[in-house]
Amino acid sequence: MITNRRFALSSTLFVLLLATACSAAATPTPEPVPADGGADVTEAWAATAATYRGNTGEHYDYDCPAGGEPHIVWGTDIYTDDSSVCTAAVHLGEITLEDGGSVTIEIADGQDSYDGSERNGVTTSDYAAWPGSFVFVLETD
């Protein structure tokens, strides 16, 4: 008898937990929207391409809002995929921290080494071998 009561109590608890989980899944919490209606500036400027590692040759668009803060970047022209895409775009001269802009990257294979440099007010760092990279797809007129 005690086993049956435990089973009944366990079953009831399970059903309640399941119903609560299903209810929560049916009504997702909306994501907060910044006051300016755009992407969170800090989050956008910290974004990397590491998620896309292995998708060699694929292109991805990034929006870099105005008023960005520089984040860490490794490499010059070919950047490690864990570098800030927006900051690398400033380094390359495609956008500015003040005005931001939109850029397109192409996922590339990892390199044996990456050389840092200073350009456009951004200093990038050297790095040894890394398994993933990206380059910018530059618009041609």
One Martini backbone bead per residue (centre of mass of N, CA, C, O) as a GRO file, in nm:
protein
  141
    1MET     BB    1   0.056   0.062  -0.022
    2ILE     BB    2   0.289   0.268   0.001
    3THR     BB    3   0.381   0.244  -0.291
    4ASN     BB    4   0.117   0.354  -0.414
    5ARG     BB    5   0.127   0.633  -0.284
    6ARG     BB    6   0.394   0.714  -0.403
    7PHE     BB    7   0.305   0.682  -0.692
    8ALA     BB    8   0.072   0.883  -0.680
    9LEU     BB    9   0.244   1.124  -0.591
   10SER     BB   10   0.447   1.113  -0.825
   11SER     BB   11   0.241   1.141  -1.053
   12THR     BB   12   0.122   1.411  -0.965
   13LEU     BB   13   0.385   1.569  -0.972
   14PHE     BB   14   0.454   1.517  -1.268
   15VAL     BB   15   0.200   1.649  -1.389
   16LEU     BB   16   0.250   1.930  -1.269
   17LEU     BB   17   0.527   1.976  -1.398
   18LEU     BB   18   0.440   1.936  -1.690
   19ALA     BB   19   0.224   2.159  -1.697
   20THR     BB   20   0.417   2.389  -1.628
   21ALA     BB   21   0.613   2.352  -1.865
   22CYS     BB   22   0.404   2.385  -2.092
   23SER     BB   23   0.308   2.665  -2.012
   24ALA     BB   24   0.583   2.806  -2.040
   25ALA     BB   25   0.629   2.726  -2.344
   26ALA     BB   26   0.364   2.874  -2.455
   27THR     BB   27   0.483   3.145  -2.284
   28PRO     BB   28   0.708   3.335  -2.376
   29THR     BB   29   0.956   3.543  -2.305
   30PRO     BB   30   1.026   3.841  -2.392
   31GLU     BB   31   1.250   4.027  -2.538
   32PRO     BB   32   1.436   4.281  -2.486
   33VAL     BB   33   1.412   4.623  -2.594
   34PRO     BB   34   1.568   4.870  -2.681
   35ALA     BB   35   1.496   5.203  -2.693
   36ASP     BB   36   1.604   5.221  -3.005
   37GLY     BB   37   1.518   4.920  -3.138
   38GLY     BB   38   1.788   4.785  -3.139
   39ALA     BB   39   2.068   4.658  -3.089
   40ASP     BB   40   2.279   4.580  -2.862
   41VAL     BB   41   2.573   4.727  -2.859
   42THR     BB   42   2.758   4.543  -2.691
   43GLU     BB   43   2.672   4.274  -2.820
   44ALA     BB   44   2.740   4.343  -3.115
   45TRP     BB   45   3.053   4.415  -3.059
   46ALA     BB   46   3.108   4.110  -2.934
   47ALA     BB   47   3.069   3.960  -3.181
   48THR     BB   48   3.126   3.653  -3.340
   49ALA     BB   49   3.225   3.358  -3.558
   50ALA     BB   50   3.242   3.082  -3.400
   51THR     BB   51   2.964   2.949  -3.471
   52TYR     BB   52   3.073   2.910  -3.793
   53ARG     BB   53   3.261   2.700  -3.770
   54GLY     BB   54   3.313   2.513  -4.080
   55ASN     BB   55   3.163   2.729  -4.290
   56THR     BB   56   3.322   2.741  -4.542
   57GLY     BB   57   3.227   3.022  -4.754
   58GLU     BB   58   3.032   3.154  -4.581
   59HIS     BB   59   2.789   3.410  -4.533
   60TYR     BB   60   2.774   3.701  -4.300
   61ASP     BB   61   2.578   3.933  -4.129
   62TYR     BB   62   2.654   4.253  -3.969
   63ASP     BB   63   2.545   4.468  -3.709
   64CYS     BB   64   2.682   4.797  -3.623
   65PRO     BB   65   2.628   5.010  -3.402
   66ALA     BB   66   2.636   5.302  -3.295
   67GLY     BB   67   2.866   5.352  -3.041
   68GLY     BB   68   3.106   5.172  -3.012
   69GLU     BB   69   3.311   4.924  -2.855
   70PRO     BB   70   3.601   4.787  -2.829
   71HIS     BB   71   3.735   4.469  -2.904
   72ILE     BB   72   3.885   4.184  -2.943
   73VAL     BB   73   4.167   4.118  -3.175
   74TRP     BB   74   4.292   3.878  -3.419
   75GLY     BB   75   4.474   4.008  -3.664
   76THR     BB   76   4.508   4.060  -4.036
   77ASP     BB   77   4.242   4.031  -4.260
   78ILE     BB   78   4.283   3.770  -4.087
   79TYR     BB   79   4.061   3.639  -3.846
   80THR     BB   80   3.967   3.524  -3.571
   81ASP     BB   81   3.654   3.381  -3.480
   82ASP     BB   82   3.688   3.529  -3.173
   83SER     BB   83   3.652   3.795  -3.289
   84SER     BB   84   3.548   4.106  -3.334
   85VAL     BB   85   3.379   4.202  -3.604
   86CYS     BB   86   3.340   4.510  -3.570
   87THR     BB   87   3.633   4.579  -3.491
   88ALA     BB   88   3.760   4.462  -3.749
   89ALA     BB   89   3.613   4.663  -3.938
   90VAL     BB   90   3.762   4.907  -3.833
   91HIS     BB   91   4.049   4.811  -3.889
   92LEU     BB   92   3.987   4.789  -4.206
   93GLY     BB   93   3.774   5.049  -4.279
   94GLU     BB   94   3.449   4.999  -4.306
   95ILE     BB   95   3.409   5.131  -4.020
   96THR     BB   96   3.288   5.297  -3.727
   97LEU     BB   97   3.226   5.357  -3.404
   98GLU     BB   98   3.031   5.596  -3.439
   99ASP     BB   99   2.852   5.480  -3.703
  100GLY     BB  100   2.892   5.216  -3.807
  101GLY     BB  101   2.740   4.916  -3.960
  102SER     BB  102   2.756   4.696  -4.238
  103VAL     BB  103   2.867   4.350  -4.267
  104THR     BB  104   3.059   4.097  -4.446
  105ILE     BB  105   3.138   3.758  -4.403
  106GLU     BB  106   3.389   3.495  -4.435
  107ILE     BB  107   3.451   3.177  -4.389
  108ALA     BB  108   3.754   3.032  -4.263
  109ASP     BB  109   4.022   2.883  -4.219
  110GLY     BB  110   4.260   2.812  -4.033
  111GLN     BB  111   4.566   2.921  -3.897
  112ASP     BB  112   4.903   2.920  -3.800
  113SER     BB  113   4.883   3.245  -3.798
  114TYR     BB  114   4.867   3.582  -3.643
  115ASP     BB  115   4.881   3.924  -3.725
  116GLY     BB  116   4.924   4.214  -3.583
  117SER     BB  117   4.787   4.561  -3.570
  118GLU     BB  118   4.761   4.910  -3.675
  119ARG     BB  119   4.428   5.052  -3.737
  120ASN     BB  120   4.204   5.292  -3.711
  121GLY     BB  121   4.256   5.277  -3.382
  122VAL     BB  122   4.326   4.961  -3.398
  123THR     BB  123   4.453   4.695  -3.198
  124THR     BB  124   4.598   4.400  -3.277
  125SER     BB  125   4.676   4.057  -3.231
  126ASP     BB  126   4.865   3.802  -3.189
  127TYR     BB  127   4.858   3.451  -3.309
  128ALA     BB  128   4.840   3.142  -3.322
  129ALA     BB  129   4.700   2.878  -3.380
  130TRP     BB  130   4.366   2.843  -3.539
  131PRO     BB  131   4.052   2.683  -3.637
  132GLY     BB  132   3.934   2.987  -3.710
  133SER     BB  133   3.799   3.218  -3.962
  134PHE     BB  134   3.786   3.558  -4.109
  135VAL     BB  135   3.652   3.761  -4.370
  136PHE     BB  136   3.590   4.021  -4.582
  137VAL     BB  137   3.327   4.136  -4.781
  138LEU     BB  138   3.384   4.341  -5.044
  139GLU     BB  139   3.273   4.600  -5.205
  140THR     BB  140   3.209   4.656  -5.548
  141ASP     BB  141   3.174   4.895  -5.819
   0.00000   0.00000   0.00000
